[in-house]
């Protein structure tokens, strides 16, 4: 199915869990060693592979350990500015730069030095 928006949340979670299990098995890693390498509990690995993703942190650790963090690349990339947006940003930055002082120096009532 191409449209992920048509899937129920539970189906998506199960598909993610199945995919992680498949990746782990392709790399010939046991659940125990994956848990140790990722710094999560064995029960967390088992639950995630069943589609019961409790915390994002655990999922992130498993993905990092399995070498699959690139799925989040579009979320962490900074948005690129279009040429017109960049010009406007630079133009506005230069137009707000202070060019000269406006006020005059005012003495605060101190006595003048005798130097």
C-alpha positions as CSV (number, residue, x, y, z in Angstrom):
1,X,0.0,0.0,0.0
2,X,1.5,3.3,-1.0
3,X,-0.6,5.7,1.1
4,X,0.5,5.5,4.7
5,X,-2.3,7.8,5.7
6,X,-4.8,5.2,4.9
7,X,-3.3,2.8,7.5
8,X,-4.4,2.6,11.1
9,X,-1.9,3.5,13.7
10,X,-1.6,0.0,15.0
11,X,-0.9,-1.3,11.5
12,X,1.9,1.2,11.1
13,X,3.4,0.3,14.4
14,X,3.2,-3.4,13.5
15,X,4.9,-2.8,10.2
16,X,7.7,-0.8,11.9
17,X,8.2,-3.6,14.4
18,X,8.3,-6.3,11.6
19,X,10.7,-4.2,9.7
20,X,13.0,-3.8,12.7
21,X,12.9,-7.6,13.3
22,X,13.7,-8.2,9.7
23,X,16.7,-5.8,9.8
24,X,17.9,-7.4,13.0
25,X,17.7,-10.9,11.5
26,X,19.4,-9.8,8.3
27,X,22.3,-8.5,10.4
28,X,22.3,-11.8,12.4
29,X,21.9,-10.1,15.7
30,X,20.0,-11.6,18.6
31,X,17.4,-9.6,20.5
32,X,19.6,-9.7,23.6
33,X,22.7,-8.4,21.9
34,X,20.7,-5.7,20.2
35,X,19.2,-4.6,23.5
36,X,22.7,-4.5,25.1
37,X,24.2,-2.6,22.2
38,X,21.3,-0.1,22.1
39,X,21.1,0.4,25.8
40,X,17.5,-0.7,26.1
41,X,16.0,-3.7,27.9
42,X,15.3,-7.0,26.2
43,X,11.6,-6.6,26.9
44,X,11.6,-3.3,25.1
45,X,13.2,-4.9,22.0
46,X,10.6,-7.7,22.1
47,X,7.7,-5.2,22.5
48,X,8.9,-2.9,19.7
49,X,9.3,-5.9,17.3
50,X,5.6,-6.7,18.1
51,X,4.6,-3.2,17.3
52,X,4.2,-2.0,20.8
53,X,6.5,1.0,20.6
54,X,6.4,2.5,24.1
55,X,8.9,5.3,23.9
56,X,10.4,7.1,21.0
57,X,13.8,7.1,22.7
58,X,13.9,3.3,22.6
59,X,12.9,3.2,19.0
60,X,15.6,5.8,18.2
61,X,18.3,3.8,20.0
62,X,17.4,0.6,18.1
63,X,17.4,2.4,14.7
64,X,20.8,3.9,15.5
65,X,22.2,0.6,16.5
66,X,20.8,-1.1,13.3
67,X,22.2,1.8,11.1
68,X,18.8,3.0,10.0
69,X,18.6,6.6,11.3
70,X,18.4,8.0,7.8
71,X,14.6,7.5,8.0
72,X,14.6,10.7,10.2
73,X,16.8,12.7,7.9
74,X,14.0,14.8,6.4
75,X,12.9,15.7,9.9
76,X,16.2,17.0,11.0
77,X,17.4,18.7,7.9
78,X,17.1,22.5,8.0
79,X,14.6,24.0,5.5
80,X,16.3,25.6,2.6
81,X,15.4,29.2,1.7
82,X,14.3,30.1,-1.8
83,X,16.4,32.8,-3.5
84,X,13.8,35.4,-2.9
85,X,13.4,34.4,0.8
86,X,17.2,34.6,1.2
87,X,17.4,38.0,-0.5
88,X,14.6,39.3,1.8
89,X,16.3,38.0,4.9
90,X,19.7,39.6,3.9
91,X,18.0,42.8,2.8
92,X,16.0,43.1,6.1
93,X,19.2,42.4,8.1
94,X,21.1,45.2,6.4
95,X,18.2,47.7,6.6
96,X,18.0,47.4,10.4
97,X,21.7,47.9,11.0
98,X,22.3,51.1,13.0
99,X,24.1,53.7,10.8
100,X,24.6,56.5,13.3
101,X,23.7,57.8,16.7
102,X,20.6,59.9,17.1
103,X,20.8,61.5,20.6
104,X,23.2,64.0,22.1
105,X,25.6,63.5,25.0
106,X,24.1,64.9,28.2
107,X,26.2,65.7,31.2
108,X,25.0,64.3,34.4
109,X,25.9,67.2,36.6
110,X,29.5,66.2,37.5
111,X,32.1,68.8,38.0
112,X,34.5,69.5,35.1
113,X,38.0,68.1,35.5
114,X,40.8,70.6,36.1
115,X,43.2,68.8,33.8
